[in-house]
Amino acid sequence: MIVEERIYTLQIGEVPQYLNLYEQEGLAIQRRILGRMVGYFSTEIGPLHQIVHLWAYRDMQERTERRARLMNDPGWKEYVKKTRPLQVSQENKILIPAPFSPWANDDPALDMAAEK
């Protein structure tokens, strides 16, 4: 397994609007296509006005395939048009779980996607 960490820095004061748009429009699309959400967070201390979300994949090939499906989804394209103006920057990391991490193995029970 790998875990992708995505950090979006938003315009000052836009975290509530971003989270509302995501919950109303983006969440269902990403769950259906990306499948394994590890977590979705906003920052309170340290760098502020950030959204941090983590997604698990079996490997880089699965990530590439699922991300390509997401980028081609018409609903996702419409959602992105609404959220992109709220964003200042983006940072992505690929994290390798330690052997004892719950995310170290490909547990099908962790997959939220309706389609496999």
Contacts in CASP RR format, 6 or more apart in sequence:
PFRMAT RR
TARGET T0000
AUTHOR 0000-0000-0000
METHOD contacts of the structure
MODEL  1
MIVEERIYTLQIGEVPQYLNLYEQEGLAIQRRILGRMVGYFSTEIGPLHQ
IVHLWAYRDMQERTERRARLMNDPGWKEYVKKTRPLQVSQENKILIPAPF
SPWANDDPALDMAAEK
1 56 0 8 1.000
1 57 0 8 1.000
1 58 0 8 1.000
1 59 0 8 1.000
1 97 0 8 1.000
1 103 0 8 1.000
1 104 0 8 1.000
1 105 0 8 1.000
1 106 0 8 1.000
2 56 0 8 1.000
2 57 0 8 1.000
2 58 0 8 1.000
2 59 0 8 1.000
2 60 0 8 1.000
2 63 0 8 1.000
2 94 0 8 1.000
2 95 0 8 1.000
2 96 0 8 1.000
2 97 0 8 1.000
3 38 0 8 1.000
3 54 0 8 1.000
3 55 0 8 1.000
3 56 0 8 1.000
3 57 0 8 1.000
3 94 0 8 1.000
3 95 0 8 1.000
3 96 0 8 1.000
3 97 0 8 1.000
3 103 0 8 1.000
4 54 0 8 1.000
4 55 0 8 1.000
4 56 0 8 1.000
4 57 0 8 1.000
4 63 0 8 1.000
4 92 0 8 1.000
4 93 0 8 1.000
4 94 0 8 1.000
4 95 0 8 1.000
5 52 0 8 1.000
5 53 0 8 1.000
5 54 0 8 1.000
5 92 0 8 1.000
5 93 0 8 1.000
5 94 0 8 1.000
5 95 0 8 1.000
6 52 0 8 1.000
6 53 0 8 1.000
6 54 0 8 1.000
6 55 0 8 1.000
6 90 0 8 1.000
6 91 0 8 1.000
6 92 0 8 1.000
7 50 0 8 1.000
7 51 0 8 1.000
7 52 0 8 1.000
7 90 0 8 1.000
7 91 0 8 1.000
7 92 0 8 1.000
8 18 0 8 1.000
8 50 0 8 1.000
8 51 0 8 1.000
8 87 0 8 1.000
8 89 0 8 1.000
8 90 0 8 1.000
9 47 0 8 1.000
9 49 0 8 1.000
9 50 0 8 1.000
9 87 0 8 1.000
9 88 0 8 1.000
9 89 0 8 1.000
9 90 0 8 1.000
9 91 0 8 1.000
10 18 0 8 1.000
10 49 0 8 1.000
10 50 0 8 1.000
10 51 0 8 1.000
10 86 0 8 1.000
10 87 0 8 1.000
10 88 0 8 1.000
11 49 0 8 1.000
11 86 0 8 1.000
11 87 0 8 1.000
11 88 0 8 1.000
12 49 0 8 1.000
13 49 0 8 1.000
14 49 0 8 1.000
14 86 0 8 1.000
15 42 0 8 1.000
15 49 0 8 1.000
15 50 0 8 1.000
15 51 0 8 1.000
17 86 0 8 1.000
18 51 0 8 1.000
18 83 0 8 1.000
18 86 0 8 1.000
19 42 0 8 1.000
19 51 0 8 1.000
21 79 0 8 1.000
21 82 0 8 1.000
21 83 0 8 1.000
22 40 0 8 1.000
22 51 0 8 1.000
22 83 0 8 1.000
25 75 0 8 1.000
25 78 0 8 1.000
25 79 0 8 1.000
25 82 0 8 1.000
26 76 0 8 1.000
26 79 0 8 1.000
29 70 0 8 1.000
29 73 0 8 1.000
29 75 0 8 1.000
29 76 0 8 1.000
29 79 0 8 1.000
30 37 0 8 1.000
30 55 0 8 1.000
30 70 0 8 1.000
30 76 0 8 1.000
31 37 0 8 1.000
31 112 0 8 1.000
31 113 0 8 1.000
32 113 0 8 1.000
32 114 0 8 1.000
32 115 0 8 1.000
33 66 0 8 1.000
33 69 0 8 1.000
33 70 0 8 1.000
33 73 0 8 1.000
33 76 0 8 1.000
33 113 0 8 1.000
33 115 0 8 1.000
34 55 0 8 1.000
34 66 0 8 1.000
34 67 0 8 1.000
34 70 0 8 1.000
34 113 0 8 1.000
35 55 0 8 1.000
35 66 0 8 1.000
35 111 0 8 1.000
35 112 0 8 1.000
35 113 0 8 1.000
36 55 0 8 1.000
36 56 0 8 1.000
36 57 0 8 1.000
36 110 0 8 1.000
36 111 0 8 1.000
36 112 0 8 1.000
36 113 0 8 1.000
37 53 0 8 1.000
37 54 0 8 1.000
37 55 0 8 1.000
37 112 0 8 1.000
38 53 0 8 1.000
38 54 0 8 1.000
38 55 0 8 1.000
38 56 0 8 1.000
38 103 0 8 1.000
39 53 0 8 1.000
39 54 0 8 1.000
40 51 0 8 1.000
40 52 0 8 1.000
40 53 0 8 1.000
40 54 0 8 1.000
41 51 0 8 1.000
41 52 0 8 1.000
41 53 0 8 1.000
42 50 0 8 1.000
42 51 0 8 1.000
42 52 0 8 1.000
43 49 0 8 1.000
43 50 0 8 1.000
43 52 0 8 1.000
49 88 0 8 1.000
54 95 0 8 1.000
55 63 0 8 1.000
56 103 0 8 1.000
56 110 0 8 1.000
57 63 0 8 1.000
57 66 0 8 1.000
58 106 0 8 1.000
60 94 0 8 1.000
70 76 0 8 1.000
71 77 0 8 1.000
97 103 0 8 1.000
97 104 0 8 1.000
98 104 0 8 1.000
103 110 0 8 1.000
END
